[in-house]
């Protein structure tokens, strides 16, 4: 395995679950600013978080099958791209009815990226590296879940909630 491929695997293993975790946890903190922007009730705006969760839950098994049909490497590229584009779409959304479906698709892309990343690292011939990468995925997910609210609070101090979603696009494209 070349150093470039090894670096890409390490980046994807830590970065993918980190980004998914950050995105999952920061969304709950931006509900009130979204309410203000779209002049909507909390019961409606809550679907910004709920749609993401539904997209994730509904896609995990399908993503496993997609890994069998197309390579995990291709799926992770497509999933990360869709994840970032949906986040950017949320940042630019003119109305809540645009935001909620984008979050649903973003959740589906999140699940697909996690499953394809796991499929990619568990099929390596080097079992020692594979084990380390799975551990790195777990660390990345934990850090993402823990740091998501902190990142959100810091960004919200200096910028709009839209920046949180907008900044997701470049991060996803790096992965």
C-alpha positions in Angstrom: 0.0 0.0 0.0 1.4 3.4 -1.0 1.7 6.2 1.6 -0.9 8.2 -0.3 -3.5 5.5 0.0 -2.6 4.9 3.6 -3.0 8.7 4.3 -6.4 8.7 2.5 -7.6 5.8 4.6 -6.5 7.4 7.8 -8.2 10.7 6.8 -11.4 9.0 5.8 -11.5 6.8 8.9 -11.2 9.6 11.3 -12.8 12.4 9.3 -15.9 10.8 8.1 -17.4 9.8 11.5 -16.1 13.1 13.0 -17.9 15.2 10.4 -21.1 13.2 10.7 -21.0 13.5 14.5 -20.4 17.2 14.4 -23.2 17.7 12.0 -25.6 15.6 14.1 -25.0 17.5 17.3 -24.7 21.0 16.1 -28.1 21.0 14.4 -29.9 20.9 17.7 -28.2 24.1 18.7 -29.3 26.1 15.7 -33.0 25.4 16.0 -33.8 28.8 17.5 -31.8 30.8 15.0 -33.6 28.8 12.2 -36.9 29.5 13.9 -36.1 33.2 13.8 -34.9 33.2 10.2 -37.9 31.3 8.8 -40.4 32.6 11.4 -41.5 29.1 12.1 -42.6 27.2 15.3 -40.2 24.8 17.1 -42.4 21.8 16.3 -41.8 22.4 12.6 -38.2 23.4 12.8 -37.4 20.3 14.9 -37.8 18.4 11.6 -34.4 19.8 10.6 -32.9 17.4 13.2 -35.5 14.6 12.8 -35.2 14.4 9.1 -31.4 13.9 9.4 -32.0 11.0 11.8 -34.6 9.4 9.6 -32.3 9.6 6.6 -29.6 7.9 8.5 -31.7 5.2 10.0 -33.4 4.4 6.7 -30.2 4.2 4.7 -27.8 2.0 6.8 -29.0 -1.3 5.4 -29.3 0.0 1.9 -25.8 1.5 2.1 -24.4 -2.0 2.9 -26.1 -3.4 -0.2 -24.8 -0.5 -2.3 -21.2 -1.3 -1.1 -21.7 -4.7 -2.6 -23.0 -3.4 -5.9 -20.5 -0.6 -6.3 -17.2 -0.4 -4.6 -17.0 1.1 -1.1 -14.5 3.6 -2.4 -17.0 4.9 -5.0 -19.8 5.0 -2.5 -17.8 7.0 0.0 -16.8 9.6 -2.6 -20.4 10.0 -3.7 -21.8 10.0 -0.2 -19.3 12.6 1.0 -20.1 14.8 -2.0 -23.8 14.5 -1.5 -23.4 15.1 2.2 -21.5 18.4 1.6 -23.8 19.6 -1.2 -26.9 19.0 0.9 -25.3 20.9 3.8 -24.4 23.8 1.4 -28.0 23.7 0.2 -29.3 24.0 3.7 -27.0 27.0 4.2 -28.5 28.7 1.1 -32.1 27.5 1.6 -34.7 30.2 1.1 -37.4 28.4 3.1 -37.8 25.7 5.7 -39.6 23.4 3.2 -36.3 23.3 1.2 -34.2 22.7 4.3 -36.0 19.6 5.7 -35.7 17.4 2.6 -32.0 18.4 2.2 -31.4 17.3 5.8 -33.1 14.0 5.0 -30.8 13.4 2.0 -27.8 14.6 4.1 -28.7 12.0 6.7 -28.8 9.3 4.0 -25.5 10.4 2.7 -24.1 10.4 6.3 -25.1 6.8 6.8 -23.8 5.8 3.4 -20.4 7.4 4.1 -20.1 5.7 7.5 -21.0 2.3 6.1 -18.8 2.6 3.1 -15.9 3.8 5.2 -16.3 0.8 7.5 -16.6 -1.6 4.5 -13.4 -0.1 3.1 -11.3 -0.5 6.2 -12.5 -3.9 7.2 -11.7 -5.5 3.9 -8.0 -4.6 4.0 -5.6 -7.5 3.9 -3.5 -5.9 6.7 -5.7 -6.8 9.7 -3.5 -4.8 12.1 -4.1 -1.6 10.0 -7.8 -2.5 9.6 -8.2 -2.8 13.4 -6.4 0.5 13.9 -8.6 2.3 11.3 -11.8 1.0 13.0 -10.6 2.3 16.3 -9.8 5.6 14.6 -13.4 5.7 13.2 -14.7 5.2 16.8 -12.4 8.0 18.1 -13.5 10.3 15.2 -17.2 9.7 15.9 -16.8 10.3 19.6 -14.8 13.5 19.1 -17.4 14.7 16.5 -20.3 14.1 18.9 -18.4 15.8 21.8 -17.1 18.8 19.8 -20.2 19.5 17.7 -21.9 21.7 20.2 -18.6 23.5 21.0 -18.0 24.2 17.3 -21.6 25.4 16.9 -21.3 27.7 19.8 -18.1 29.2 18.6 -19.4 29.7 15.0 -22.7 31.1 16.2 -20.8 33.7 18.3 -19.4 35.3 15.2 -21.6 34.2 12.3 -25.1 33.0 11.2 -26.3 29.4 11.6 -26.0 29.2 7.8 -22.2 29.3 8.2 -22.2 26.0 10.1 -23.9 24.2 7.2 -21.8 26.1 4.6 -18.5 25.1 6.2 -19.5 21.5 6.0 -19.1 21.5 2.2 -15.3 22.1 2.1 -14.8 19.6 4.9 -16.8 16.9 3.2 -15.0 17.5 -0.1 -11.6 17.0 1.6 -12.7 13.6 2.7 
